[in-house]
Amino acid sequence: MPDSAVIRSRMPLAVYVLGLSVFALGTSEFMLSGLLPPIADDMDVSIPRAGLLISAFAIGMVIGAPLLAVATLRLPRRTTLITLISVFGLGQVAGALAPTYEVLFVSRVVSAFACAGFWAVGAAVAIAMVPVNARARAMAVMIGGLSIANVLGVPLGAFLGENFGWRSAFWAVGAASAVALVGVTTLIPRIPLPEQRPRIRQELGIYRDRQVWLSIVVTALAAGGVFCAFSYLAPLLTDVAGLDSGWVPTVLALFGIGALVGTTIGGRVADAHLFGVLMSGVAASTVLLVALALFASYQVAAVGLSFLLGLSSFYTAPALNARMFNVAGAAPTLAGATTTAAFNLGNTGGPWLGGAVIDADFGFAATAWAGAAMTVVALAAVVLSLRLQGGGRSRRVAGAPAAASSDAPVEACADAKPSTA
């Protein structure tokens, strides 16, 4: 259709600025996957305990996303974004200077709070600037920042950690945060607050919807399953596959390339085939995790599966984000915060479960088995969500009241407008 073509060609520049800002956030969030061994050595802790730094960041995201979303609900969006990216950058500096594991842990939590707030507010801004049938594309642009972080930022962090010490990676992210601050300050327009102030009680009402909770479950388990294995990818590659540590940045880059490809494909397909993307992507991640568990000792298989896992996990990310905004359209700020919290519930539980598996002496490859168990449950939740939505649609066709419902198909939400910007 010509109208859709017009929409596709006019994604606002501010959305791309947000995506570029997310590059710094994503690099910090994921780079520890390639830095666990040197951090563990320097801080004199075990690798599983160092892995808790990943969970610390995720916990900060889980708590910080809804908390800051509510706290900043009535504040100017642009000012809020500037403040949060500044605090995030200072958190990176604190991490680089941390004298002890405990200080580093706290710096990760503080950085995560700021990161979570930026994600929640930034997602609401991005969604508000596009029509409903371009939501997945807008989120794909922001998630693309994460993909680029995996392609460039995470491998670069691993390279810096290998050659200049792990602290240099934190300094690099601090510098990237400063660049992001300049971009947000100069290129994000001043967005006026809505004429009618957002009502916190009204936004909190989304949590009475079972589809919202199913979306949380799917997002948390789909993310957690992949990150259960990804968080310990560096020791898996060196200790199980037998690769030299110098290969770790390259393999992490391959994961990131897969993530970029997956985000691009998922963002283009998800608006029209949301549940198809969810089911095929989560099922693919399950199969790939099982394959990684079985063939982790084979170098070629470990490298190839790392690329494919990046593709499958990020292929579903735009659909997971868009689904939450579709079922919680009356509360776009909390919808973005809830999605962020859900992803990081998975990013908390996944590394924790992986560390528990390692501590139980099952080995690094067993983290992939644990991750596959999580994605199987996620797939079941997707199927249940689809069945409930189909049932709600059938009841309306049979003569039920035609009131707006979060069980409505995506297309039925086309007239819904986000209430905040």
N, C-alpha and C positions, 0 to 999 in steps of 0.2 A: 504493500500500500504506500502511496506517496506520503501520507501523514507520518507513518512509522519511519520512513526514510528521513523525513525532516527531523524527527525526534532523535534518530540515531546520529545525525550530523551535528547536533547542537548540545552536546554535553557541556555544561558550564565549565569554564576554566577553573573556577574555585574548587570543583570536585577533583580536578587533577592536582591542584595544590595540596589538598588534603591527602591525596594518595602519596605525594612526594614526602609529606610530613610523616606519614605512617612508616616510611622507609626507616627513619631513625628509631621510631618506636619498636618496629619489628626486629631490627637488628639487635637491639638490646634484649628483647624478649627471648629470641632464639639462639643468640650467639653462644650461650653457655654450653650448648650441646657439643661444641668443639673445644671448649675450654675447661671441662671438668677435670681432666688429669692434672694439668698444671696448677689449677686452683687448689685441688686436693693436696698436692705436694707442698705448695707454698703455705697453705693454712694448716697443714698437718691434720687433715681429716680424711675419712674414707670417701671413695667415689660416690656411694649412695648418699652420704651426708652432704657432699658437695652438690649432688643432684637436688637436694632440698632447696637450694637457691632458686632452682627453676620453679619449684612449687611455691616458694615464698613470693615470687613475682606474680604467679598465677593467683595466689590467695589475695594479694593486694588488688589484683584486677577484679576478682569476684566481689570483694567488699567495696572497693572504690567505685566501680561502675554505677551501681544503683544509688549509692550514697551521694556521690558528686553530681549525678544526674538530677536528683531531687534538690540538692543544695544550690545548684546553679540554674534551676528551672526558670527563674524569673530574672536572670542576669543576661546582659548582652552577650550574644553568641561569640562574636569576634574577640571581645575582651577576655572572655572565659578561655578561649582557645590559646590566646597569647600567654595568659597566666599559667595554664597547665603545661605548655611546651617548655616554658622557662623553668618551672619546678622540676620537670623531668630531666632537663639538661643538668641542673644542679645535682640531682640524684646520681647522675653518671659520674660527675666529678667526685662526689663523696665515695662512690664505689671504687674509683681509681685510687683514692688515697686511703682506703680502709686499712687499718693496721691489724684488725682481727677478723675472724670469721663472723662474729656476732655483729660487728659494725657493717660488714658487707651485707649480711642478711637484712639488717634494718634499711640500708640504702636501697636494696632491691624492692622492699615493700613500699617505701616512699615513692620510688620511681614508678612502681606499678600503679599506685593510686593516681598519679598524674596521667599516666598512660591510659588508664581506664576512663578517666574523665574526658580525655581528649577523644578517645574512640566514641564514647557515648554521645557527646555533643557534636563531634564531627560527622558521625553517621546521621544524626537527626538533621543537620544542616544539608548534607548531601541528598538525603531523601526528600527534603522539603523543596529542593531546587529542580526536581525532575518529576515528570508524570509517573503514575503508578506502574505503567507498563514499561518503564525504564529503570525501575528500582534495582533489579539484579545487575544491570549494567553499571549503575552508579556505584553500587557496593563492590562490583568487580574492579572498578578503578581504585577504590580505597584498598581493597584486598590485594590489588596488584602491587601496592607499596610493600606489603608483606612478602609477596613473591620476589620482588626485586631485592628485598632485604635478604632473602634466602639465597638468591643467585649471587649477589655481590657482597652484601654486608656480613652475613654469617661466615662464608669462606674467608673473607678478608680478616674478620675477627680471629678465626682460627689460625690464619697465617701470621697475624701480628702476635698472637699468643705463643706460637711456636718459635718465632724468631726474636721477639722483643719483650716477651713477658705478657701475661694475661692482662695486666693493668693497662697496657697500651691500647687494648681493644676498647676499654671503657673510655679512655681519653678520646679515641676516634669517634665513638658514639656521641660524646659530649660536643665535639666539633660539628657533627652532623646535625645535632639538635639546634645549635646556634644558626646554622644555615636554614633549618626549617622555621625557626623563629622569624628570620628575616622574610621568608616567603609568606608566612601567615600574616605578618604585620603589613606587608606591602600589597599583597594580592587578594587576600580574603576581603570582600566588601563588608561594609557595616550593614548588618542585617537587623532591621527594626523588630522590636518585640511585637507579638500579635496584639491586636486591639483588645481582645479578651484574654486576660492573664490565665496561664495554664493553672488548672486546679489539681493539686497533688492528689487529693482523695479520688478524683475522677480517673487520673492516670493509674493509680494503684488498683483500680477496679479490673485491670486486665488480668490480674492474678486469680480471678474467679473463673477464668476460661480454661477448660481442660486442654484445648488445643495449644494454648500458650505453654502449659506445663509439658505437654508432649514435645513441643518444639525445643524446650529447654533440655529434656532428656535426650533427644536425638542429637542435638548440638554437642552436649557435654560428652556423651559416649563416643560419638564419631571422632571428635577431636582427641579425647583421652586415649582411645585405642591406638591411634597413630603415634601420639606423643609418648605413650608408654614405651614404645620401641625407639622412637627418634631421639628421645632424651639421652639414651645410652648408646647412640649410634657410633660415637667415636671409639669407646672401648670394644664394642662389638666388632668393628672393622679391624682393629689392631690385634685384639686378643683371640677372636674367634676366626675371622677370615684370614688373619695373618698378614694384613697389609702394613706397610711402613706408616708411621704417624704422619709423614709428609703427604700421604694420600688423602688424609681426612678433609682438608679444605676443598679438594677437588670433588670428593663424593658429596660433601655438603652443597657445593655449587650445583651438582647434578640434581640433587633433591630440589634446590631452588628453581632450576630450569624447569623441572617437572611441575613445580608449583605454579610457575608463570604460565606455562602451557595450559594447565588445568584450569586456572582462574580465567584465562581468556576464553576457553571453550565453554566452561560452565556459565560465565556471565552472558554469553550470547544465546545459550540454549535455555537457561533456567526460567526466563520470563514466560516462555511459551510451554515449557515441559518441566515444571518445577518438581513434581513428585517423581517423574522419570529420572531426573538428574539425581535426586536424593537416593532413590533405590539403587540405581546402577553404580553411583559413586561409593556408597557405603558398602555394597556387596563387593565391589572391586577391591576396596581397602582390606576387607576381610580375607579375601583370597590371597592378596599380596602379603599380608602379615603371616598367614599360614606358610606361604612359600618361603618367606624370610626365616621363619623358625626352622624349617626343614633343611634349607640350603645355605644357611649363614656361613658355613665353613668353606664354601666355594667363593673365591674372590669375585669372579665375573658375575655370579648370581647376586652376591651382596651389593655390588655396585649397581647393577641393572635394576634390582628391586628397590633400591633407594630412590632412583629416579622415578620409577613408576608409583611409589608411595606418595611422593611429592605431588605427582599429577592427580592421583585419585582423591587425596585428601583436600586439595585446594579446588578441585573440580566441583565439589559439593558446597564450598564456602559461600559463593554468592547466593545459592538457593537457600541455604540455612539462614542467612541474613534476611533475604527477601521474604521468606516464609514468616519470620517473626514480625516483620513490619506489616504483613498482610493480615495476620490474626490479631494484631494489637495496634491497628491503625489509629485508634482514638488516643493513643499515648505514644507518639513517635520517640520522645526523649527516653522514656523508660523502656521502649521496645529496643532501642539501640543499646541501652545499658544492660538490659536483660540478655541480649545476644552476647555481648562482651563477657558478662558474668558466666554465661553458660559455656562458652568456649573455654574459659579459664577454670571453670570447675573441672572440665576435662583435662586441662593442662596442669591442674593440681593433682587430681586423682591418678592420671596416667603415670607421671614420673614417680609418685609415691608407690603405686602398685609395682612399677618396674623395679624400684629400689628394694621393695619387700621380697620380690622374686629373687633378686640377686643375693640379698642377705640370707635367704633360705637355701643358698648354694645350688640353685637350679641353673645358674649361668646366665650370661648376657643374652643368648639366643632365646631364652625362655620369656624374655620381655615381649617378644612378638606373639607368643602364644597367649599371654595375658591380654595383650592389645586386641587380638582377634576375638577373644571372649567378649570384650566391651563392644566391639563393632557389631557382633551378632545381635546383641540386645538392642543396639541402636537401630538396626535394620528391622527388627520386630516392632519397634516403636513407630517407625515410618509407616509400616503396613497398617498398624492400628490407627494412626492418624488419618490415613487415606480412607480406611473403612468408615471411621466416624464422620469424616467429611462427606462421603458418599451417602451415608445414612441420613445426614441432615438435609442434603440436597433432595433425596427421594421424598422425605417428609414434606418439604416445601412444595414439590411438584404435586404431591397428593392433596394439597389444599391447606397446608399449615400456613400461619401468618407469615407474611413476607418481610418481617423485620430484619434489619441488618444482623448478621451473625458471623462470628469468626469462623464458623464451619463453611461459610460460603466459598465457592470456587474463587480462584484468584481474579478471574475476569470480572466477577461481581463487585470487586473493590475498586473498579476503575474510576469511580467518581469521588472516592475518599481523598480528602486533602489533609496532609499533616497539619496539626494545630500549632506547631511551633516552628521557628526558623532560627 
